[in-house]
Amino acid sequence: MATILTHPIIPLTLGLIATRDVLPWRLVILGMLCAIVPDLDVISFKLGIAYESAYGHRGFSHSLVFAAALASLICLFSKQLKSDRIHIWLFCFIAAASHGVLDAFTNGGLGVAFYWPFDDQRYFFTQRVIEVSPIGVARFFSERGIAVFQSELRWIWLPCTTVVTGYHLLKSYFK
């Protein structure tokens, strides 16, 4: 998996290029949380649920159905989020789904159950360029954790920073 520090970068990137009418900051922050929520499934290890189970790590909570359900639930709070339901749903769906997408680019684990409950198979992308993050805080603050974060900087943070910077430069140029 990518780290808990990196998963929110995708919705943050979208939030930094969208207008506040479309994505108010309250919604951007919620989207950043949506990008983290799928990894709450690590509790399955403590509950004795097998990794390869549909309810194990990278199982149902990393699926597109889960992302759609989470986005739908959040739409109930459209008044508090000060945005319309379609923007809320799309943004939260993309935020939650981006979690599995990033994990499918990692070089470890069992893959991502994108199509659960219709298909229990786990998938990776052919280009698995992101170093898989160790699970657990102690392991993250190690030599391995540093290598993972360097990989994430290269493959996620730098491209997202480039997109945001490029967008704002072009926007100011064409004003």
C-alpha positions in Angstrom: 0.0 0.0 0.0 1.0 3.6 -0.3 1.4 5.4 3.0 -1.3 7.2 4.9 0.6 10.4 4.2 0.4 9.9 0.4 -3.2 8.6 -0.2 -4.7 12.1 0.5 -2.5 13.7 -2.2 -4.8 12.8 -5.0 -7.9 14.6 -3.6 -5.7 17.4 -2.4 -4.4 17.9 -5.9 -8.0 18.1 -7.3 -8.9 20.5 -4.5 -6.0 22.8 -5.4 -7.1 23.1 -9.0 -10.8 23.3 -8.5 -12.8 26.4 -7.6 -14.1 26.8 -4.0 -17.7 26.8 -5.5 -17.2 23.3 -6.8 -15.0 21.9 -4.0 -15.1 23.9 -0.8 -12.2 23.2 1.6 -14.5 21.3 3.9 -15.2 18.9 1.1 -11.6 18.7 0.1 -10.6 17.7 3.6 -13.4 15.1 3.7 -12.1 13.8 0.3 -8.7 13.4 1.8 -10.2 11.3 4.6 -12.1 9.2 2.0 -8.7 8.4 0.4 -7.5 7.0 3.8 -10.7 5.1 4.9 -10.0 2.0 2.8 -7.0 1.2 4.9 -9.1 0.9 8.1 -9.3 -2.7 6.9 -5.9 -3.4 8.5 -7.9 -4.1 11.6 -8.7 -7.4 9.9 -5.2 -8.6 10.8 -6.0 -8.1 14.5 -9.4 -9.8 14.0 -7.8 -12.9 12.5 -9.3 -12.4 9.0 -7.0 -13.8 6.4 -5.3 -11.3 4.1 -6.7 -13.0 1.0 -10.2 -12.9 2.3 -12.7 -10.6 0.6 -12.8 -8.9 4.0 -9.1 -8.8 4.5 -6.6 -6.1 3.6 -7.1 -4.7 0.1 -10.4 -6.5 -0.2 -13.9 -5.0 -0.3 -12.9 -1.7 1.2 -10.6 -1.1 -1.8 -13.4 -1.9 -4.3 -15.2 0.5 -6.6 -18.5 -0.5 -5.0 -17.1 0.6 -1.6 -16.0 3.9 -3.1 -19.4 4.4 -4.6 -21.2 3.5 -1.3 -19.0 5.9 0.7 -19.5 8.7 -1.8 -23.3 8.1 -1.7 -23.3 8.2 2.1 -21.4 11.5 2.1 -24.0 13.0 -0.3 -26.4 13.0 2.6 -24.4 15.9 4.0 -24.6 18.1 0.9 -26.0 21.1 2.8 -23.2 21.0 5.4 -20.6 20.5 2.7 -21.9 23.5 0.7 -21.7 21.8 -2.6 -24.1 20.0 -4.9 -24.5 16.2 -4.7 -23.0 15.4 -8.1 -19.8 17.2 -7.3 -19.7 15.6 -3.8 -20.3 12.2 -5.2 -17.8 12.4 -8.0 -15.1 13.9 -5.8 -15.6 11.5 -2.9 -15.8 8.5 -5.3 -12.6 9.5 -7.0 -10.9 10.1 -3.7 -11.8 6.7 -2.3 -11.2 4.9 -5.5 -7.8 6.5 -5.8 -6.7 4.5 -2.8 -7.0 1.2 -4.6 -5.5 2.7 -7.8 -2.3 3.8 -5.9 -2.1 0.4 -4.1 -2.3 -1.4 -7.5 0.9 0.4 -8.5 2.8 -1.0 -5.5 5.3 -3.8 -5.7 3.9 -5.9 -2.8 0.9 -7.4 -1.3 -1.8 -9.5 -2.9 -3.4 -7.0 -5.3 -6.6 -5.0 -5.0 -10.2 -6.4 -5.2 -11.4 -3.6 -7.5 -14.5 -5.5 -8.6 -15.8 -7.0 -5.4 -18.5 -8.3 -4.9 -18.7 -9.3 -8.5 -15.2 -10.7 -8.7 -13.0 -11.6 -5.7 -9.8 -11.6 -7.8 -7.1 -9.1 -6.8 -5.4 -7.0 -9.4 -2.2 -5.0 -9.9 -1.2 -2.7 -12.7 1.6 -3.9 -15.0 3.8 -1.0 -13.9 4.3 -1.6 -10.2 6.7 1.3 -9.5 5.7 2.4 -6.0 7.5 0.7 -3.1 4.9 -1.1 -0.9 4.7 0.5 2.6 5.3 -1.6 5.7 2.2 -1.9 7.9 2.7 -0.5 11.4 4.2 2.8 12.7 7.4 1.2 14.0 8.3 -0.3 10.6 7.5 2.9 8.8 10.2 4.8 10.8 12.9 2.6 9.4 15.3 2.4 6.5 12.5 0.6 4.6 10.0 3.4 5.4 12.4 6.0 4.1 12.8 4.1 0.8 9.0 3.9 0.5 8.5 7.6 1.1 11.2 8.4 -1.5 9.4 6.2 -4.0 6.1 8.0 -3.2 7.8 11.4 -3.6 9.0 10.4 -7.0 5.9 8.7 -8.4 3.0 10.6 -6.6 4.0 13.8 -4.9 6.2 15.2 -7.7 3.7 14.5 -10.5 0.8 16.0 -8.4 2.9 19.0 -7.5 3.7 19.4 -11.2 0.0 19.3 -12.2 -1.0 21.9 -9.6 1.9 24.2 -10.4 1.4 23.8 -14.2 -2.3 24.4 -13.9 -1.9 27.6 -11.9 0.9 28.9 -14.2 -1.3 28.3 -17.2 -4.3 29.9 -15.5 -2.3 33.0 -14.6 -0.8 33.2 -18.1 -4.2 33.0 -19.9 -5.9 35.5 -17.5 
